[in-house]
Amino acid sequence: MLRTHTCGELRLSKNGKKVTLCGWVQKSRDLGGMTFIDIRDRYGITQLVFNMETNAGLCSNARKIGREFVICATGIVKERSNKNFNIPTGEIEIVVQEFKVLNKSEVPPFTIEEETDGGEELRMKYRYLDLRRNPVKKNIILRYEMAREVRKYLDLKEFIEIETPVLIKSTPEGARDFVVPSRLKAGEFYALPQSPQTFKQLLMISGFDKYFQLVKCFRDEDFRADRQPEFTQIDCEMSFVERDDILETFEGLAKHLFKKIRDFDYKDAFPRLPYNEALEKYGTDKPDTRFEMLIQDITELAKGKGFKVFDSVEYIGGICVKGGAEYSRKKLDALTDFVRKPQIGATGLVYVKLNNDGTVKSSVDKFFNREELDKWTGNMEGENGDILLVLAGDRKKTLYALSKLRLEMGKQLGLMDKNTFTPLWVVDFPLLEWDDESQRYHAMHHPFTSAIKDDFHLFKTDPGKIRANAYDLVINGVEIGGGSIRIHDKQKQAEMFRLLGFSPEEAENQFGFLMNAFKYGAPPHGGIAFGFDRWVTLFGGTDSIRDYIAFPKNTAGRDVMIDTPSVLSDEQLRELSLKVVNK
């Protein structure tokens, strides 16, 4: 090794010891007869000292060193006179006796400090430099630590990590596939896996009763802060289990990670919230339960009073914002603009201020008297000083808009502490959802999800009411993962394909290999997949999964560092029997 120690490990106990350090120059300071250089590696920073009086040549050479030069320095550990207690090595320095430049550096395009002057696009172009910054480095180390703890826990539970193929068959359900053309089979394509779903089910049939994998998955979908075209799942499957067995096992994994990574010790079982109740109370199947502010249905109280906006709609609901009566007209107008955004879709906002002096001020005073508004207040558990915010319209769309309004109020009022975690399981999802455009059912999760046994009779009479034997883990309004008990019976799987509009030939073409495997003794099984990137981001306390991926794509799905996606040469296209058609 070129170095005897790292730049983060030396302490006063090594005083007087001769050491050699290697790393990058963080900064250099010339103070008359002394020159100080901070040398950095992934472990930390150590101060190097050059003295003009004792070694003028060495000191002069040190003054020629620029930021990000890679150097090797040998010297004696000495106690610092001006200690820096902000860093672990701040009580010592190295009096340099010899050093050499291992590699020079040009001036970086942005400062490599805790807080940098580089914008996100510039930093992504030079991601290898951005990774040197301490906050980014900590994010990548956090990711590694979580992956390590996942493997530790699952190993103790006797799970086996098994790799599954990356080049697979394209299937019609779910998001768009990324496809890979076959050179040897012109006109035929592989797909990159959106998940290893069918393979982990085949592993259960193979007798590997506890499987897991930290696996790359790929989905060609629109991008946002918590999405990337390639992402990582903690993918798991178990045989001879029921729903409670899976929830207990992977609630244990969550508690293990909370303890090891965030030092939170959860003793109680995570709450279980039925899907319909989640929609009614929070407007979403990903509820943030760090704060109350539950949605209340006031349809029966508000309809039929001569207010056309309310009288013509399906649903009227609202939230009670504690202490919100002090909101000014300007703030209320801003909230109205917020709910009218196209991505939220409300047509307007009604408010009722419950002033501290006991008076009530409403935007619908002309249509509702005090007694009627008091009924709203009682229903929504309002008190003096609060404000009621009410939306109306189509039930599903209005609940969605209320969920967004609730989160916005939680954000404005500081109710979403990133160091508070409220995990819960959402259960009893619908098995199917109807699509008006295609005039058929689609799987809420995927085609291999089993129904709850009590609902089997609905397959022939009322498929839309069938509940899935499925579950999601939600933490702070983020869906961390989800799974289900799978169909393991060939006849039930065929019935599911029929409901989804597959002809027997289409089902055989797409999933014949799985249906054939069911002939040879498929055990009852189920599993779960966690969005590993999202979980790391949640524990890291930021909003974008890009912060925790070493080489991410930007919001347009582009890697600006290596400039991809890119065009293929004419020769490559000919080899693949492809022709590019411009839209």
VENQUIZI-V159967 format. One record per pair of residues at least 24 apart in sequence whose ideal C-beta (glycine too) atoms are under 7 Angstrom apart, sorted by the first residue. I is the first residue (numbers start at 1). J is the second residue. Records with the same first field share a line. If there is no record, write none. Layout:
# VENQUIZI-V159967
I: J / J
This chain:
# VENQUIZI-V159967
2: 72
6: 41 / 43
7: 39 / 40 / 41 / 43 / 44 / 45 / 46
8: 43 / 44 / 88 / 89
9: 43
10: 46 / 77 / 89 / 92
11: 91 / 92
12: 79 / 91 / 92
14: 77
15: 77 / 78 / 79 / 92
16: 76 / 77
17: 77
18: 74 / 76
19: 77 / 94
20: 72 / 74
21: 46 / 73 / 94
22: 72
24: 68 / 70 / 132
25: 65 / 66 / 67 / 68 / 69 / 71
27: 67
28: 65
30: 63
35: 59 / 62 / 63
37: 62 / 65
39: 71 / 73
42: 137
44: 87 / 88 / 89
45: 87 / 89
46: 89 / 94
47: 93
48: 73 / 94 / 96
49: 93 / 94 / 95 / 96
50: 96
58: 96
65: 101
66: 105
67: 105 / 108
68: 105 / 108 / 112
69: 101 / 104 / 105
70: 102 / 103
71: 99 / 100 / 101 / 102
72: 99 / 100 / 102
73: 99
74: 98 / 99
121: 554 / 560
124: 554 / 560 / 561
125: 560 / 561
127: 551 / 561
131: 550
139: 540 / 547 / 548
140: 550
142: 536 / 539 / 540 / 548
143: 536 / 548
145: 261
146: 257 / 261 / 535 / 536 / 539
147: 214
149: 256 / 257 / 260 / 261
150: 214 / 234 / 253
153: 253 / 256
154: 212
157: 210 / 249
158: 210
159: 210 / 211 / 212 / 236
160: 208 / 210 / 211
161: 212 / 213
162: 203 / 208 / 211 / 213
163: 213
164: 196 / 199 / 213 / 215
165: 199
166: 192 / 193
168: 193
171: 510
172: 510
173: 443 / 446 / 447
174: 446
175: 219 / 220 / 221
176: 220 / 221
177: 220
178: 218 / 220
181: 576 / 578
183: 575 / 576
186: 577
187: 577
192: 218
193: 217 / 218
194: 218 / 219
195: 233 / 235 / 529
196: 235
197: 446 / 448
198: 514
200: 235 / 237 / 527
201: 237 / 448 / 486 / 514 / 525
202: 514 / 517
203: 237
204: 237 / 239 / 523 / 525
205: 517 / 520 / 522
209: 238 / 239 / 240
210: 238
211: 236 / 237
212: 236
214: 532
223: 555 / 556 / 557
225: 543 / 544
226: 534 / 545
228: 533 / 545 / 549 / 552 / 553
229: 553 / 557
231: 531 / 533
232: 532 / 533
233: 529 / 530 / 531 / 532
234: 529 / 530 / 532
235: 529
236: 527 / 528 / 529
237: 525 / 527
238: 525 / 526 / 527
239: 523 / 524 / 525
240: 523 / 524
241: 525 / 526
242: 485
243: 469 / 471 / 485 / 526
246: 483 / 526 / 528
247: 425 / 471
250: 528
254: 423 / 473
258: 421
261: 539
262: 539
264: 421
270: 423 / 424 / 425
271: 424
272: 425 / 427
273: 424 / 426
274: 427 / 428
275: 426 / 427 / 428 / 429 / 430
278: 426
279: 399
282: 403
283: 399 / 400 / 402 / 403 / 406
284: 403
285: 426 / 472
286: 474 / 477 / 478 / 479
287: 474 / 477
288: 407 / 410 / 416 / 476 / 477
289: 422 / 424
290: 415 / 416 / 417 / 420 / 422 / 476
291: 410 / 415
293: 319 / 320 / 321 / 406 / 409 / 410
295: 319 / 399 / 402 / 406
296: 379 / 380
298: 376 / 379
301: 375 / 376 / 379
305: 367 / 368 / 372
306: 367
307: 364 / 367
309: 392
310: 392
313: 392 / 393
314: 394 / 395
315: 392 / 393 / 394 / 395 / 398
316: 390 / 392
317: 391 / 398 / 399 / 402
318: 380 / 388 / 389 / 390 / 391
319: 389 / 402 / 405 / 406 / 409
320: 380 / 381 / 382 / 386 / 388
321: 386 / 387 / 389 / 409
322: 386
323: 385 / 386
324: 386 / 387
325: 353 / 354 / 355 / 356 / 385 / 386 / 387
327: 387
338: 408
339: 391 / 401 / 405
344: 401 / 404
345: 397 / 401
346: 391 / 393 / 401
347: 393
349: 389 / 391
350: 390
351: 387 / 388 / 389
352: 376 / 387 / 388
353: 387
354: 382 / 383 / 384 / 385 / 386 / 387
355: 384
356: 384 / 385
358: 384
407: 477
418: 541
421: 475 / 476
422: 476
423: 473 / 475
424: 474
425: 471 / 473
426: 471 / 472 / 474
427: 471
428: 467
429: 467 / 468 / 470
430: 467 / 468
431: 466 / 467 / 468
432: 463 / 464 / 466 / 499
434: 464
440: 501
441: 499 / 500
442: 500
443: 500
444: 468
445: 470 / 482 / 484
447: 496 / 497 / 500
448: 486 / 487
449: 484 / 486
450: 484 / 485 / 486 / 487
459: 495 / 499
463: 499
475: 538
476: 538
478: 534 / 538
480: 530 / 531 / 534 / 535
481: 528 / 529 / 530 / 531
482: 528 / 529
483: 526 / 527 / 528 / 529
484: 526
485: 526
486: 525 / 526
488: 518 / 522 / 523 / 524 / 525
490: 515 / 518 / 519
493: 518
